[in-house]
Amino acid sequence: MEQWHCHCAQRVLLQKLDDSAIPVATAPVYPVELLPVSVVPMEEDQFFSVTMATTWFINSFGAVMQGSLFGLVGLLPRKYSSVFMSGQGLAGTFAALAMLLAIASEAESETAALGYFITPCVGTLLNIMCYVMLPRLEFAQFYLNKKMSYEREVSMELLPREVGQVEDSVPCPLVADSDAPHPDAITCDTQRTVLTLQAERTRCDKKSSIKDILKKIWVMAFCVTFVFTVTLSVFPAVTADVKTKFSGTWELYFTPVCCFLTFNAMDFIGRSVTFCVKWPPKESLLFPVLVVARLAFIPLLMLCNVPGNRYLPVLISHDAAFTVIMMLFSISSGYCMCLSMTYAPQLVEPKDGETAGALMAFFLALGLSLGATLSFPLRALLYLSGSE
C-alpha cells in the first residue's frame, strides 16, 4: 500500500511541478496534499478521495489564474505571448528531468515525493515575488495601461496640429453670403474637432462584445482547441504504455526519456521557434489545415509497441521510430498552439486584447478537457481482444 500511495503522490505532485507557474491561489492547498503522503496513514480509498479533492481545487484555482494571466499577456506586444507559452513548455521539461533524477538517484519513494512537493513550493514563492514586482516596472505600467495609451494615439490623430489648446465652446455662428470668412470660423472648426474626438473616445471606452470578439478569433480558438484535443488524446494515456524492444536498464529509462522528456523538450522548442518563425500567417487558411492534419499522429502512436491484449497490430516497434514520431508530434503541438495564442490578440483592437486572451485560455482548457475525455476510448481500444 505504501508503494501505491507514493506512486500516486509522485504522479500528482509531478503535475503540480509542471503547473508551478500558477502561484497564488494554489499555495495554501499544497500542505493538504503532503499530509496523506508522509504523515497520516490512510486507506487506498481515502487517499484517492483526498488526492482527487485537492487536485480539483488546485486545477480550478489554476484555471482562473491562467485565464487572468493570458488576459494580461494579451495587452503586451505579441512576442511576449510566445515567451509566456514557452515558459509553460519549460516547466514540463523541468518536471521530466525531475523524474529522471529521482530514478537515477534510486531514492526512496517517500523522499522523491517530498522532493516533488518542495520544488513547486519554491517555484511558487519565486513566482509570487515576480508577480508582485511586475506592476512596479515602467515597461509593465505602460502596456498594462494600454487602453489609455490607445486613447492618446487617437487624440493625436484627430486633433489638428496647429491647435494648441481647445477653447471654450462657442456656438457656431451663421455666416452670411460673403467671400470673407467670419472671425469665429476657426472656433467652429475646433468645436467640430472636439465633438468628433469626444465621440471617438466614447467608442474607444466601450469594449467590443464577446460575440464580436469571437467572430474575429474563432479560427484561432478552433486551432488551439483542436491542437490540445489531439495532443491529450494520446499523450500520456497511450504513449506512456509504449515499451522498448530492448531489455536491461534501458527499460527503466525508456518511458521517462522517450515519452516525457522528448515530448516536453520538443514542445518547448516548438513554442520557442515562434520567436523567429511565424508561418503560415494568421490570415492564411493553411494554418487550420495543418492543425487538422495532426490527426495522423493518433493512429501512428497507437500502432507503436504497446504490449498486452491488443486489437490493433504493432507496425512500429523500434525505439528510434517511436522517438522520431514523438518529436514531430510534440514540436508540432507546441508550435501550432503557441502560434494560435499569439495570433489571437493581433486580430482584435488593443482595447479588446485582454478579453481575447482570456477567451483563448477558455478554449485551451476546452481542448484539454476534450483530449482527456477522448483518451479513455482510445486507450480502451488498444486492449480490446482480437475476437471483439
Buried (B, 14 or more C-beta within 10 A) or exposed (E): EEEEBBEBBBBBBBBBBBBBBBBEBBBEBBEBBBEBBBEEEBEEEEBBEBBEEBBEBBBEBBBEBBBBBBBBBBBBEBEBBBBBBBEBBBBBBBBBBBBBEBBEEEBEBBEBBBBBBEBBBEBBEEBEEEBEEEEEEEEBEEBBEBBEEBBEEBEEEBBEEEEEEEEEEEEBEEEEEEEEEBEBEBBBEBBEBBEEBEEBBEEBEEBBEEEEBBEBBBBBBBBBBBBBBBBBBBBBBBBBBBBBEEEEEEEEBBBBBBBBBBBBBBBBBBBBBBEEEBEEEBEEEEBBEBBEEBEEBBEBBBBBBBEEEBBBEEEBBEBEBBBEBBBBBBBBBBBBBBBBBBBBBBBBBBBBBBBBBBBBBBBBBBBBBBBBEBBEEBBEEBEEEEEE
